[in-house]
Amino acid sequence: MADHKHGDMDIKANEKTFDGFMKWTTWSVIVILVIIVGMAIFIT
């Protein structure tokens, strides 16, 4: 079994993917909230 050294792995690709996922999630939540508020204002 290979020796594991904590902190040795290059995680730049993982961090880039996570950052993209967080941006997408943030914008999705914002859009959903805008739609819900718009429905509450204009439908009632």
N, C-alpha and C positions, 0 to 999 in steps of 0.2 A: 504494500500500500504506500502511496506517495506521502511524503512528509508535508503537512499543512503548516504554513506560516501565516498567522493572522495579519491582515492588512497588506498582503502581497499582491492580491488580485487587482487587475485594472478594471475599474467599474465605470469608466467614462460613458460607455454605451448604455449601461443600465441607468445612470443618472440622467442622460439625455432622454431616454424613453420615459422615465418617471416624470421628468419635467413636462414633456409633451402631454402625457396623460393627465397631469394636474391642470395644465392650461385648458385642455379640452373639457375636463370635468367642471372647472370653474365657469367657463363660458356657457356650458350646457345648463348649469344651474341658474345662471343669470337669465338666459333666454326663457327657461321654463317659468321663472318667477315673473318676468315681464308679461308673458302670456297669461298667467293666472291673474295678475293684477289688472291687466287689460280686460279680461273676461269679467272680473268683478265690477269694474267701472262701467263697461259698455253694455253688458247683458242685463244687469239688474235694473 
